[in-house]
Amino acid sequence: MLVAVQCMCDLLTSLPHFNYHMNLIAVLVPRMNDKLLDGQVRQWIFLQCMHMYIYCVAHFKVHMHVICI
């Protein structure tokens, strides 16, 4: 699970304009609250989502799609 999460987070943060970024966000965001996952995995997802959010706000002025999910 950790490798899959890392790959999704890396794809999301390295290519925030990726055409399936909403699908990645929709998969990753609920995992931040998944009690079955290790706390380290949840923290990793949170940090990567925040990184992507900050990047989008700074470069694209787009942030509502992240807030909606």
Order of alpha helices (4+ residues) and beta strands (2+ residues): alpha-alpha-alpha-alpha
